[in-house]
Amino acid sequence: MLKTTLHIVILESSKIIFEGLYSILYQSDIYCRVYRAENIDELSDILKTEKINIIIANPVHFVNRDKEINKIKKEFPSLSIVGIDFGVMHKAVIETDASFTLYDTPEHILHLISRMDNRNKSISGNSDDSDNLTKRELEVLTCIVNGKLNKEIAEELNISIHTVVRHRKNITTKTGIRSQSGLTIYAISKKIVEIEDIEI
């Protein structure tokens, strides 16, 4: 049976803390890919291109960034945010799904990550075809459903027409659907788009 890869972003400006967490994750049994973001803007860029499951974050990065964090939580409801508790903030800056301290054992941290992964799976339901589409493919699919041509999709998403064609091929391969009407039904049934949001 193929193991699914857990995609984790560590939002931390300290290289030492990042390297420590990275080392704990890679020496574990958890099959994962780890990304580093030093600030919210870098995190947003990663979320645009990768299907991230868990963010491990220094809560300092959330100070005065409520709007961006709430947008991320709304856009990625099955994403878990795990806070690193440094013991210096009396009040949580933003609500996290779990937290650990730097004094916790690697086993405790890994157990927490596994628990968040199981939580994500239960929220998103059983893995289906829509889970295999990348964020960019979902954006392209939404444009297709709205009847946009390759050139219009390229302009809207600021990518080349060649890239749009590649994404369309990937969508067809993953869903097994070629027609626009079929993709529309698929997108509605998987709650990728709402009927009222479709441009006529």
Contact map, one row per residue, 1 for C-alpha under 8 A:
11100000000000000000000000000000000000000000000000000000000000000000000000000000000000000000000000000000000000000000000000000000000000000000000000000000000000000000000000000000000000000000000000000000
11110000000000000000000000000000000000000000000000000000000000000000000000000000000000000000000000000000000000000000000000000000000000000000000000000000000000000000000000000000000000000000000000000000
11111000000000000000000000000010000000000000000000000000000000000000000000000000000000000000000000000000000000000000000000000000000000000000000000000000000000000000000000000000000000000000000000000000
01111100000000000000000000000010000000000000000000000000000000000000000000000000000000000000000000000000000000000000000000000000000000000000000000000000000000000000000000000000000000000000000000000000
00111110000000000000000000000011100000000000000000000000000000000000000000000000000000000000000000000000000000000000000000000000000000000000000000000000000000000000000000000000000000000000000000000000
00011111000000000000000000000111100000000000000000011100000000000000000000000000000000000000000000000000000000000000100000000000000000000000000000000000000000000000000000000000000000000000000000000000
00001111100000000000000000000001111000000000000000111100000000000000000000000000000000000000000000000000000000000000000000000000000000000000000000000000000000000000000000000000000000000000000000000000
00000111110000000000000000000001111000000000000000011111000000000000000000000000000000000000000000000000000000000000000000000000000000000000000000000000000000000000000000000000000000000000000000000000
00000011111000000000000000000000011110000010000000010111000000000000000000000000000000000000000000000000000000000000000000000000000000000000000000000000000000000000000000000000000000000000000000000000
00000001111100000100000000000000011110000000000000000011100000000000000000000000000000000000000000000000000000000000000000000000000000000000000000000000000000000000000000000000000000000000000000000000
00000000111110000000000000000000000111110010000000000011110010000000000000000000000000000000000000000000000000000000000000000000000000000000000000000000000000000000000000000000000000000000000000000000
00000000011111101100000000000000000111100000000000000000110010000000000000000000000000000000000000000000000000000000000000000000000000000000000000000000000000000000000000000000000000000000000000000000
00000000001111100100000000000000000011100000000000000000000000000000000000000000000000000000000000000000000000000000000000000000000000000000000000000000000000000000000000000000000000000000000000000000
00000000000111111100000000000000000001000000000000000000000000000000000000000000000000000000000000000000000000000000000000000000000000000000000000000000000000000000000000000000000000000000000000000000
00000000000111111110000000000000000000000000000000000000000000000000000000000000000000000000000000000000000000000000000000000000000000000000000000000000000000000000000000000000000000000000000000000000
00000000000001111111000000000000000000000000000000000000000000000000000000000000000000000000000000000000000000000000000000000000000000000000000000000000000000000000000000000000000000000000000000000000
00000000000101111111100000000000000000000000000000000000000000000000000000000000000000000000000000000000000000000000000000000000000000000000000000000000000000000000000000000000000000000000000000000000
00000000010111111111110000000000000100000000000000000000000000000000000000000000000000000000000000000000000000000000000000000000000000000000000000000000000000000000000000000000000000000000000000000000
00000000000000111111111000000000000000000000000000000000000000000000000000000000000000000000000000000000000000000000000000000000000000000000000000000000000000000000000000000000000000000000000000000000
00000000000000011111111100000000000000000000000000000000000000000000000000000000000000000000000000000000000000000000000000000000000000000000000000000000000000000000000000000000000000000000000000000000
00000000000000001111111110000000000000000000000000000000000000000000000000000000000000000000000000000000000000000000000000000000000000000000000000000000000000000000000000000000000000000000000000000000
00000000000000000111111111000000010000000000000000000000000000000000000000000000000000000000000000000000000000000000000000000000000000000000000000000000000000000000000000000000000000000000000000000000
00000000000000000011111111100000000000000000000000000000000000000000000000000000000000000000000000000000000000000000000000000000000000000000000000000000000000000000000000000000000000000000000000000000
00000000000000000001111111110000000000000000000000000000000000000000000000000000000000000000000000000000010001000000000000000000000000000000000000000000000000000000000000000000000000000000000000000000
00000000000000000000111111110101000000000000000000000000000000000000000000000000000000000000000000000000000001000000000000000000000000000000000000000000000000000000000000000000000000000000000000000000
00000000000000000000011111111111000000000000000000000000000000000000000000000000000000000000000000000000000000000000000000000000000000000000000000000000000000000000000000000000000000000000000000000000
00000000000000000000001111111000000000000000000000000000000000000000000000000000000000000000000000000000000000000000000000000000000000000000000000000000000000000000000000000000000000000000000000000000
00000000000000000000000111111110000000000000000000000000000000000000000000000000000000000000000000000000000001000000000000000000000000000000000000000000000000000000000000000000000000000000000000000000
00000000000000000000000001111110000000000000000000000000000000000000000000000000000000000000000000000000000000000000000000000000000000000000000000000000000000000000000000000000000000000000000000000000
00000100000000000000000011011111000000000000000000000000000000000000000000000000000000000000000000000000000001000100000000000000000000000000000000000000000000000000000000000000000000000000000000000000
00111100000000000000000001011111100000000000000000000000000000000000000000000000000000000000000000000000000000000000000000000000000000000000000000000000000000000000000000000000000000000000000000000000
00001111000000000000000011000111110000000000000000000000000000000000000000000000000000000000000000000000000000000000000000000000000000000000000000000000000000000000000000000000000000000000000000000000
00001111000000000000000000000011111000000000000000000000000000000000000000000000000000000000000000000000000000000000000000000000000000000000000000000000000000000000000000000000000000000000000000000000
00000011110000000000010000000001111100000000000000000000000000000000000000000000000000000000000000000000000000000000000000000000000000000000000000000000000000000000000000000000000000000000000000000000
00000011110000000000000000000000111110000000000000000000000000000000000000000000000000000000000000000000000000000000000000000000000000000000000000000000000000000000000000000000000000000000000000000000
00000000111100000100000000000000011111000000000000000000000000000000000000000000000000000000000000000000000000000000000000000000000000000000000000000000000000000000000000000000000000000000000000000000
00000000111110000000000000000000001111110110010000000000000000000000000000000000000000000000000000000000000000000000000000000000000000000000000000000000000000000000000000000000000000000000000000000000
00000000001111000000000000000000000111110110000000000000000000000000000000000000000000000000000000000000000000000000000000000000000000000000000000000000000000000000000000000000000000000000000000000000
00000000001110000000000000000000000011111110000000000000000010000000000000000000000000000000000000000000000000000000000000000000000000000000000000000000000000000000000000000000000000000000000000000000
00000000001000000000000000000000000011111111000000000000000011000000000000000000000000000000000000000000000000000000000000000000000000000000000000000000000000000000000000000000000000000000000000000000
00000000000000000000000000000000000000111111100000000000000000000000000000000000000000000000000000000000000000000000000000000000000000000000000000000000000000000000000000000000000000000000000000000000
00000000000000000000000000000000000011111111110000000000000000000000000000000000000000000000000000000000000000000000000000000000000000000000000000000000000000000000000000000000000000000000000000000000
00000000101000000000000000000000000011111111111000000000000000000000000000000000000000000000000000000000000000000000000000000000000000000000000000000000000000000000000000000000000000000000000000000000
00000000000000000000000000000000000000011111111100000000000000000000000000000000000000000000000000000000000000000000000000000000000000000000000000000000000000000000000000000000000000000000000000000000
00000000000000000000000000000000000000001111111110000000000000000000000000000000000000000000000000000000000000000000000000000000000000000000000000000000000000000000000000000000000000000000000000000000
00000000000000000000000000000000000010000111111111000000000000000000000000000000000000000000000000000000000000000000000000000000000000000000000000000000000000000000000000000000000000000000000000000000
00000000000000000000000000000000000000000011111111110000000000000000000000000000000000000000000000000000000000000000000000000000000000100000000000000000000000000000000000000000000000000000000000000000
00000000000000000000000000000000000000000001111111000000000000000000000000000000000000000000000000000000000000000000000000000000000000110000000000000000000000000000000000000000000000000000000000000000
00000000000000000000000000000000000000000000111111100000000000000000000000000000000000000000000000000000000000000000000000000000000001110000000000000000000000000000000000000000000000000000000000000000
00000000000000000000000000000000000000000000011111110000000000000000000000000000000000000000000000000000000000000000000000000000000001100000000000000000000000000000000000000000000000000000000000000000
00000010000000000000000000000000000000000000001011111000000000000000000000000000000000000000000000000000000000000000000000000000000001100000000000000000000000000000000000000000000000000000000000000000
00000111100000000000000000000000000000000000001001111110000000000000000000000010000000000000000000000000000000000000000000000000000000000000000000000000000000000000000000000000000000000000000000000000
00000111000000000000000000000000000000000000000000111110000000000000000000000111000000000000000000000000000000000000100100000000000000000000000000000000000000000000000000000000000000000000000000000000
00000111100000000000000000000000000000000000000000011111000000000000000000000011110000000000000000000000000000001001100000000000000000000000000000000000000000000000000000000000000000000000000000000000
00000001111000000000000000000000000000000000000000011111100000000000000000000011110000000000000000000000000000000000000000000000000000000000000000000000000000000000000000000000000000000000000000000000
00000001111000000000000000000000000000000000000000000111110000000000000000000000111100000000000000000000000000000000000000000000000000000000000000000000000000000000000000000000000000000000000000000000
00000000011100000000000000000000000000000000000000000011111010000000000000000000111100000000000000000000000000000000000000000000000000000000000000000000000000000000000000000000000000000000000000000000
00000000001100000000000000000000000000000000000000000001111111000000000000000000001110000000000000000000000000000000000000000000000000000000000000000000000000000000000000000000000000000000000000000000
00000000000000000000000000000000000000000000000000000000111111100000000000000000001110000001110000000000000000000000000000000000000000000000000000000000000000000000000000000000000000000000000000000000
00000000000000000000000000000000000000000000000000000000011111100000000000000000000000000000100000000000000000000000000000000000000000000000000000000000000000000000000000000000000000000000000000000000
00000000001100000000000000000000000000110000000000000000111111101000000000000000000000000000000000000000000000000000000000000000000000000000000000000000000000000000000000000000000000000000000000000000
00000000000000000000000000000000000000010000000000000000011111111100100000000000000000000000110000000000000000000000000000000000000000000000000000000000000000000000000000000000000000000000000000000000
00000000000000000000000000000000000000000000000000000000001111111100000000000000000000000000100000000000000000000000000000000000000000000000000000000000000000000000000000000000000000000000000000000000
00000000000000000000000000000000000000000000000000000000000001111100000000000000000000000000000000000000000000000000000000000000000000000000000000000000000000000000000000000000000000000000000000000000
00000000000000000000000000000000000000000000000000000000000011111111100000000000000000000000000000000000000000000000000000000000000000000000000000000000000000000000000000000000000000000000000000000000
00000000000000000000000000000000000000000000000000000000000001111111110000000000000000000000010000000000000000000000000000000000000000000000000000000000000000000000000000000000000000000000000000000000
00000000000000000000000000000000000000000000000000000000000000001111111000000000000000000000000000000000000000000000000000000000000000000000000000000000000000000000000000000000000000000000000000000000
00000000000000000000000000000000000000000000000000000000000000001111111100000000000000000000000000000000000000000000000000000000000000000000000000000000000000000000000000000000000000000000000000000000
00000000000000000000000000000000000000000000000000000000000001001111111110000000000000000000000000000000000000000000000000000000000000000000000000000000000000000000000000000000000000000000000000000000
00000000000000000000000000000000000000000000000000000000000000000111111111000000000000000000000000000000000000000000000000000000000000000000000000000000000000000000000000000000000000000000000000000000
00000000000000000000000000000000000000000000000000000000000000000011111111100000000000000000000000000000000000000000000000000000000000000000000000000000000000000000000000000000000000000000000000000000
00000000000000000000000000000000000000000000000000000000000000000001111111110000000000000000000000000000000000000000000000000000000000000000000000000000000000000000000000000000000000000000000000000000
00000000000000000000000000000000000000000000000000000000000000000000111111111010000000000000000000000000000000000000000000000000000000000000000000000000000000000000000000000000000000000000000000000000
00000000000000000000000000000000000000000000000000000000000000000000011111111000000000000000000000000000000000000000000000000000000000000000000000000000000000000000000000000000000000000000000000000000
00000000000000000000000000000000000000000000000000000000000000000000001111111000000000000000000000000000000000000000000000000000000000000000000000000000000000000000000000000000000000000000000000000000
00000000000000000000000000000000000000000000000000000000000000000000000111111110000000000000000000000000000000000000000000000000000000000000000000000000000000000000000000000000000000000000000000000000
00000000000000000000000000000000000000000000000000000000000000000000000011111110000000000000000000000000000000000000000000000000000000000000000000000000000000000000000000000000000000000000000000000000
00000000000000000000000000000000000000000000000000001000000000000000000000011111000000000000000000000000000000000000000110110000000000000000000000000000000000000000000000000000000000000000000000000000
00000000000000000000000000000000000000000000000000011110000000000000000010011111100000000000000000000000000000000000000100000000000000000000000000000000000000000000000000000000000000000000000000000000
00000000000000000000000000000000000000000000000000001110000000000000000000000111110000000000000110000000000000000001100100000000000000000000000000000000000000000000000000000000000000000000000000000000
00000000000000000000000000000000000000000000000000000111100000000000000000000011111000000000000111000000000000000000000000000000000000000000000000000000000000000000000000000000000000000000000000000000
00000000000000000000000000000000000000000000000000000111100000000000000000000001111100000000000111110000000000000000000000000000000000000000000000000000000000000000000000000000000000000000000000000000
00000000000000000000000000000000000000000000000000000001111000000000000000000000111110000000000111110000000000000000000000000000000000000000000000000000000000000000000000000000000000000000000000000000
00000000000000000000000000000000000000000000000000000001111000000000000000000000011111000000000000111100000000000000000000000000000000000000000000000000000000000000000000000000000000000000000000000000
00000000000000000000000000000000000000000000000000000000011000000000000000000000001111110000000000111100000000000000000000000000000000000000000000000000000000000000000000000000000000000000000000000000
00000000000000000000000000000000000000000000000000000000000000000000000000000000000111111000000000001100000000000000000000000000000000000000000000000000000000000000000000000000000000000000000000000000
00000000000000000000000000000000000000000000000000000000000000000000000000000000000011111100000000001000000000000000000000000000000000000000000000000000000000000000000000000000000000000000000000000000
00000000000000000000000000000000000000000000000000000000000000000000000000000000000011111100000000000000000000000000000000000000000000000000000000000000000000000000000000000000000000000000000000000000
00000000000000000000000000000000000000000000000000000000000000000000000000000000000001111111100000000000000000000000000000000000000000000000000000000000000000000000000000000000000000000000000000000000
00000000000000000000000000000000000000000000000000000000000000000000000000000000000000111111000000000000000000000000000000000000000000000000000000000000000000000000000000000000000000000000000000000000
00000000000000000000000000000000000000000000000000000000000000000000000000000000000000001111100000000000000000000000000000000000000000000000000000000000000000000000000000000000000000000000000000000000
00000000000000000000000000000000000000000000000000000000001000000000000000000000000000001111111000000000000000000000000000000000000000000000000000000000000000000000000000000000000000000000000000000000
00000000000000000000000000000000000000000000000000000000001101100000000000000000000000001011111000000000000000000000000000000000000000000000000000000000000000000000000000000000000000000000000000000000
00000000000000000000000000000000000000000000000000000000001001000100000000000000000000000001111100000000000000000000000000000000000000000000000000000000000000000000000000000000000000000000000000000000
00000000000000000000000000000000000000000000000000000000000000000000000000000000000000000001111110000000000000000000000000000000000000000000000000000000000000000000000000000000000000000000000000000000
00000000000000000000000000000000000000000000000000000000000000000000000000000001111000000000011111100000000000000000000000000000000000000000000000000000000000000000000000000000000000000000000000000000
00000000000000000000000000000000000000000000000000000000000000000000000000000001111000000000001111100000000000000001000000000000000000000000000000000000000000000000000000000000000000000000000000000000
00000000000000000000000000000000000000000000000000000000000000000000000000000000111000000000000111110000000000010000000000000000000000000000000000000000000000000000000000000000000000000000000000000000
00000000000000000000000000000000000000000000000000000000000000000000000000000000011110000000000111111000000000000000000000000000000000000000000000000000000000000000000000000000000000000000000000000000
00000000000000000000000000000000000000000000000000000000000000000000000000000000011110000000000001111101000010000000000000000000000000000000000000000000000000000000000000000000000000000000000000000000
00000000000000000000000000000000000000000000000000000000000000000000000000000000000111100000000000111111000000000000000000000000000000000000000000000000000000000000000000000000000000000000000000000000
00000000000000000000000000000000000000000000000000000000000000000000000000000000000111000000000000011111000000000000000000000000000000000000000000000000000000000000000000000000000000000000000000000000
00000000000000000000000000000000000000000000000000000000000000000000000000000000000000000000000000001111100000000000000000000000000000000000000000000000000000000000000000000000000000000000000000000000
00000000000000000000000000000000000000000000000000000000000000000000000000000000000000000000000000011111110110000000000000000000000000000000000000000000000000000000000000000000000000000000000000000000
00000000000000000000000000000000000000000000000000000000000000000000000000000000000000000000000000000011111110000000000000000000000000000000000000000000000000000000000000000000000000000000000000000000
00000000000000000000000100000000000000000000000000000000000000000000000000000000000000000000000000000001111111000000000000000000000000000000000000000000000000000000000000000000000000000000000000000000
00000000000000000000000000000000000000000000000000000000000000000000000000000000000000000000000000000000111111100000000000000000000000000000000000000000000000000000000000000000000000000000000000000000
00000000000000000000000000000000000000000000000000000000000000000000000000000000000000000000000000000001111111110000000000000000000000000000000000000000000000000000000000000000000000000000000000000000
00000000000000000000000000000000000000000000000000000000000000000000000000000000000000000000000000010001111111111000000000000000000000000000000000000000000000000000000000000000000000000000000000000000
00000000000000000000000110010100000000000000000000000000000000000000000000000000000000000000000000000000011111111100000000000000000000000000000000000000000000000000000000000000000000000000000000000000
00000000000000000000000000000000000000000000000000000000000000000000000000000000000000000000000000000000001111111110000000000000000000000000000000000000000000000000000000000000000000000000000000000000
00000000000000000000000000000000000000000000000000000000000000000000000000000000000000000000000001000000000111111111000000000000000000000000000000000000000000000000000000000000000000000000000000000000
00000000000000000000000000000000000000000000000000000100000000000000000000000000000000000000000000000000000011111111100000000000000000000000000000000000000000000000000000000000000000000000000000000000
00000000000000000000000000000100000000000000000000000000000000000000000000000000000000000000000000000000000001111111110000000000000000000000000000000000000000000000000000000000000000000000000000000000
00000000000000000000000000000000000000000000000000000000000000000000000000000000000000000000000000000000000000111111111000000000000000000000000000000000000000000000000000000000000000000000000000000000
00000000000000000000000000000000000000000000000000000100000000000000000000000001000000000000000010000000000000011111111100000000000000000000000000000000000000000000000000000000000000000000000000000000
00000100000000000000000000000000000000000000000000001100000000000000000000000001000000000000000000000000000000001111111110000000000000000000000000000000000000000000000000000000000000000000000000000000
00000000000000000000000000000000000000000000000000000000000000000000000000000000000000000000000000000000000000000111111111000000000000000000000000000000000000000000000000000000000000000000000000000000
00000000000000000000000000000000000000000000000000000000000000000000000000000000000000000000000000000000000000000011111111100000000000000000000000000000000000000000000000000000000000000000000000000000
00000000000000000000000000000000000000000000000000001000000000000000000000000111000000000000000000000000000000000001111111110000000000000000000000000000000000000000000000000000000000000000000000000000
00000000000000000000000000000000000000000000000000000000000000000000000000000100000000000000000000000000000000000000111111111110000000000000000000000000000000000000000000000000000000000000000000000000
00000000000000000000000000000000000000000000000000000000000000000000000000000000000000000000000000000000000000000000011111111100000000000000000000000000000000000000000000000000000000000000000000000000
00000000000000000000000000000000000000000000000000000000000000000000000000000100000000000000000000000000000000000000001111111000000000000000000000000000000000000000000000000000000000000000000000000000
00000000000000000000000000000000000000000000000000000000000000000000000000000100000000000000000000000000000000000000000111111110000000000000000000000000000000000000000000000000000000000000000000000000
00000000000000000000000000000000000000000000000000000000000000000000000000000000000000000000000000000000000000000000000011111110000000000000000000000000000000000000000000000000000000000000000000000000
00000000000000000000000000000000000000000000000000000000000000000000000000000000000000000000000000000000000000000000000011011111000000000000000000000000000000000000000000000000000000000000000000000000
00000000000000000000000000000000000000000000000000000000000000000000000000000000000000000000000000000000000000000000000010011111101000000000000000000000000000000000000000000000000000000000000000000000
00000000000000000000000000000000000000000000000000000000000000000000000000000000000000000000000000000000000000000000000000000111111100000000000000000000000000000000000000000000000000000000000000000000
00000000000000000000000000000000000000000000000000000000000000000000000000000000000000000000000000000000000000000000000000000011111110000000000000000000000000000000000000000110000000000000000000000000
00000000000000000000000000000000000000000000000000000000000000000000000000000000000000000000000000000000000000000000000000000001111110000000000000000000000000000000000000000010000000000000010000000000
00000000000000000000000000000000000000000000000000000000000000000000000000000000000000000000000000000000000000000000000000000011111111000000000000000000000000000000000000000000000000000000000000000000
00000000000000000000000000000000000000000000000000000000000000000000000000000000000000000000000000000000000000000000000000000001111111000000000000000000000000000000000000000100000000000000000000000000
00000000000000000000000000000000000000000000000000000000000000000000000000000000000000000000000000000000000000000000000000000000111111111100000000000000000000000000000000100100000000000000000000000000
00000000000000000000000000000000000000000000000011100000000000000000000000000000000000000000000000000000000000000000000000000000001111111100000000000000000000000000000000000000000000000000000000000000
00000000000000000000000000000000000000000000001111100000000000000000000000000000000000000000000000000000000000000000000000000000000011111110000000000000000000000000000000000000000000000000000000000000
00000000000000000000000000000000000000000000000110000000000000000000000000000000000000000000000000000000000000000000000000000000000011111111000000000000000000000000001000000000000000000000000000000000
00000000000000000000000000000000000000000000000000000000000000000000000000000000000000000000000000000000000000000000000000000000000011111111100000000000000000000000001101100000000000000000000000000000
00000000000000000000000000000000000000000000000000000000000000000000000000000000000000000000000000000000000000000000000000000000000011111111110000000000000000000000000000000000000000000000000100000000
00000000000000000000000000000000000000000000000000000000000000000000000000000000000000000000000000000000000000000000000000000000000000111111111000000000000000000000000000000000000000000000000000000000
00000000000000000000000000000000000000000000000000000000000000000000000000000000000000000000000000000000000000000000000000000000000000011111111100000000100000000001001100000000000000000000000000000000
00000000000000000000000000000000000000000000000000000000000000000000000000000000000000000000000000000000000000000000000000000000000000001111111110000000000000000000000100100000000000100010000000000000
00000000000000000000000000000000000000000000000000000000000000000000000000000000000000000000000000000000000000000000000000000000000000000111111111000000000000000000000000000000000000000010000110000000
00000000000000000000000000000000000000000000000000000000000000000000000000000000000000000000000000000000000000000000000000000000000000000011111111110000100000000000000000000000000000000000000000000000
00000000000000000000000000000000000000000000000000000000000000000000000000000000000000000000000000000000000000000000000000000000000000000001111111111000100000000000000000000000000100100000000000000000
00000000000000000000000000000000000000000000000000000000000000000000000000000000000000000000000000000000000000000000000000000000000000000000111111110000000000000000000000000000000110110010000000000100
00000000000000000000000000000000000000000000000000000000000000000000000000000000000000000000000000000000000000000000000000000000000000000000011111110000000000000000000000000000000000000000000000000111
00000000000000000000000000000000000000000000000000000000000000000000000000000000000000000000000000000000000000000000000000000000000000000000001111111000000000000000000000000000000100000000000000000010
00000000000000000000000000000000000000000000000000000000000000000000000000000000000000000000000000000000000000000000000000000000000000000000001111111101100000000000000000000000000000000000000000000000
00000000000000000000000000000000000000000000000000000000000000000000000000000000000000000000000000000000000000000000000000000000000000000000000100111111100000000000000000000000000000000000000000000000
00000000000000000000000000000000000000000000000000000000000000000000000000000000000000000000000000000000000000000000000000000000000000000000000000011111110000001001100000000000000000000000000000000000
00000000000000000000000000000000000000000000000000000000000000000000000000000000000000000000000000000000000000000000000000000000000000000000000000001111111000001000000000000000000000000000000000000000
00000000000000000000000000000000000000000000000000000000000000000000000000000000000000000000000000000000000000000000000000000000000000000000000000011111111100000000000000000000000000000000000000000000
00000000000000000000000000000000000000000000000000000000000000000000000000000000000000000000000000000000000000000000000000000000000000000001001100011111111110001001000000000000000000000000000000000000
00000000000000000000000000000000000000000000000000000000000000000000000000000000000000000000000000000000000000000000000000000000000000000000000000000111111111111011000000000000000000000000000000000000
00000000000000000000000000000000000000000000000000000000000000000000000000000000000000000000000000000000000000000000000000000000000000000000000000000011111111110000000000000000000000000000000000000000
00000000000000000000000000000000000000000000000000000000000000000000000000000000000000000000000000000000000000000000000000000000000000000000000000000001111111000000000000000000000000000000000000000000
00000000000000000000000000000000000000000000000000000000000000000000000000000000000000000000000000000000000000000000000000000000000000000000000000000000111111100000000000000000000000000000000000000000
00000000000000000000000000000000000000000000000000000000000000000000000000000000000000000000000000000000000000000000000000000000000000000000000000000000011111110000000000000000000000000000000000000000
00000000000000000000000000000000000000000000000000000000000000000000000000000000000000000000000000000000000000000000000000000000000000000000000000000000011011111011000000000000000000000000000000000000
00000000000000000000000000000000000000000000000000000000000000000000000000000000000000000000000000000000000000000000000000000000000000000000000000000000011001111111000000000000000000000000000000000000
00000000000000000000000000000000000000000000000000000000000000000000000000000000000000000000000000000000000000000000000000000000000000000000000000000110110000111111100000000000000000000000000000000000
00000000000000000000000000000000000000000000000000000000000000000000000000000000000000000000000000000000000000000000000000000000000000000000000000000000000000011111110000000000000000000000000000000000
00000000000000000000000000000000000000000000000000000000000000000000000000000000000000000000000000000000000000000000000000000000000000000000000000000000010000111111111000000000000000000000000000000000
00000000000000000000000000000000000000000000000000000000000000000000000000000000000000000000000000000000000000000000000000000000000000000001000000000100110000111111111100000000000000000000000000000000
00000000000000000000000000000000000000000000000000000000000000000000000000000000000000000000000000000000000000000000000000000000000000000000000000000100000000001111111110000000000000000000000000000000
00000000000000000000000000000000000000000000000000000000000000000000000000000000000000000000000000000000000000000000000000000000000000000000000000000000000000000111111111000000000000000000000000000000
00000000000000000000000000000000000000000000000000000000000000000000000000000000000000000000000000000000000000000000000000000000000000011001000000000000000000000011111111100000000000000000000000000000
00000000000000000000000000000000000000000000000000000000000000000000000000000000000000000000000000000000000000000000000000000000000000001001100000000000000000000001111111110000000000000000000000000000
00000000000000000000000000000000000000000000000000000000000000000000000000000000000000000000000000000000000000000000000000000000000000000000000000000000000000000000111111111000000000000000000000000000
00000000000000000000000000000000000000000000000000000000000000000000000000000000000000000000000000000000000000000000000000000000000000001000000000000000000000000000011111111100000000000000000000000000
00000000000000000000000000000000000000000000000000000000000000000000000000000000000000000000000000000000000000000000000000000000000010001000100000000000000000000000001111111111100000000000000000000000
00000000000000000000000000000000000000000000000000000000000000000000000000000000000000000000000000000000000000000000000000000000000000000000000000000000000000000000000111111111110000000000000000000000
00000000000000000000000000000000000000000000000000000000000000000000000000000000000000000000000000000000000000000000000000000000000000000000000000000000000000000000000011111111100000000000000000000000
00000000000000000000000000000000000000000000000000000000000000000000000000000000000000000000000000000000000000000000000000000000100110000000000000000000000000000000000001111111000000000000000000000000
00000000000000000000000000000000000000000000000000000000000000000000000000000000000000000000000000000000000000000000000000000000110000000000000000000000000000000000000000111111100000000000000000000000
00000000000000000000000000000000000000000000000000000000000000000000000000000000000000000000000000000000000000000000000000000000000000000000000000000000000000000000000000111111110000000000000000000000
00000000000000000000000000000000000000000000000000000000000000000000000000000000000000000000000000000000000000000000000000000000000000000000000000000000000000000000000000111011111001100000000000000000
00000000000000000000000000000000000000000000000000000000000000000000000000000000000000000000000000000000000000000000000000000000000000000000000000000000000000000000000000010001111101100000000000000000
00000000000000000000000000000000000000000000000000000000000000000000000000000000000000000000000000000000000000000000000000000000000000000000000000000000000000000000000000000000111111100000000000000000
00000000000000000000000000000000000000000000000000000000000000000000000000000000000000000000000000000000000000000000000000000000000000000000000110100000000000000000000000000000011111110000000000000000
00000000000000000000000000000000000000000000000000000000000000000000000000000000000000000000000000000000000000000000000000000000000000000000000010000000000000000000000000000000001111111000000000000000
00000000000000000000000000000000000000000000000000000000000000000000000000000000000000000000000000000000000000000000000000000000000000000000000000000000000000000000000000000000111111111100000000000000
00000000000000000000000000000000000000000000000000000000000000000000000000000000000000000000000000000000000000000000000000000000000000000000100110000000000000000000000000000000111111111110000000000000
00000000000000000000000000000000000000000000000000000000000000000000000000000000000000000000000000000000000000000000000000000000000000000000000010000000000000000000000000000000000111111111000000000000
00000000000000000000000000000000000000000000000000000000000000000000000000000000000000000000000000000000000000000000000000000000000000000000000000000000000000000000000000000000000011111111100000000000
00000000000000000000000000000000000000000000000000000000000000000000000000000000000000000000000000000000000000000000000000000000000000000000000000000000000000000000000000000000000001111111110000000000
00000000000000000000000000000000000000000000000000000000000000000000000000000000000000000000000000000000000000000000000000000000000000000000110010000000000000000000000000000000000000111111111110000000
00000000000000000000000000000000000000000000000000000000000000000000000000000000000000000000000000000000000000000000000000000000000000000000000000000000000000000000000000000000000000011111111111100000
00000000000000000000000000000000000000000000000000000000000000000000000000000000000000000000000000000000000000000000000000000000000000000000000000000000000000000000000000000000000000001111111100000000
00000000000000000000000000000000000000000000000000000000000000000000000000000000000000000000000000000000000000000000000000000000010000000000000000000000000000000000000000000000000000000111111110000000
00000000000000000000000000000000000000000000000000000000000000000000000000000000000000000000000000000000000000000000000000000000000000000000000000000000000000000000000000000000000000000011111111000000
00000000000000000000000000000000000000000000000000000000000000000000000000000000000000000000000000000000000000000000000000000000000000000100010000000000000000000000000000000000000000000011111111000000
00000000000000000000000000000000000000000000000000000000000000000000000000000000000000000000000000000000000000000000000000000000000000000000010000000000000000000000000000000000000000000011011111101100
00000000000000000000000000000000000000000000000000000000000000000000000000000000000000000000000000000000000000000000000000000000000000000000000000000000000000000000000000000000000000000001001111111100
00000000000000000000000000000000000000000000000000000000000000000000000000000000000000000000000000000000000000000000000000000000000000000000000000000000000000000000000000000000000000000001000011111100
00000000000000000000000000000000000000000000000000000000000000000000000000000000000000000000000000000000000000000000000000000000000000000000000000000000000000000000000000000000000000000000000001111100
00000000000000000000000000000000000000000000000000000000000000000000000000000000000000000000000000000000000000000000000000000000000000000000000000000000000000000000000000000000000000000000000011111110
00000000000000000000000000000000000000000000000000000000000000000000000000000000000000000000000000000000000000000000000000000000000000000000000011000000000000000000000000000000000000000000000011111111
00000000000000000000000000000000000000000000000000000000000000000000000000000000000000000000000000000000000000000000000000000000000000000000000001100000000000000000000000000000000000000000000000001111
00000000000000000000000000000000000000000000000000000000000000000000000000000000000000000000000000000000000000000000000000000000000000000000000001000000000000000000000000000000000000000000000000000111
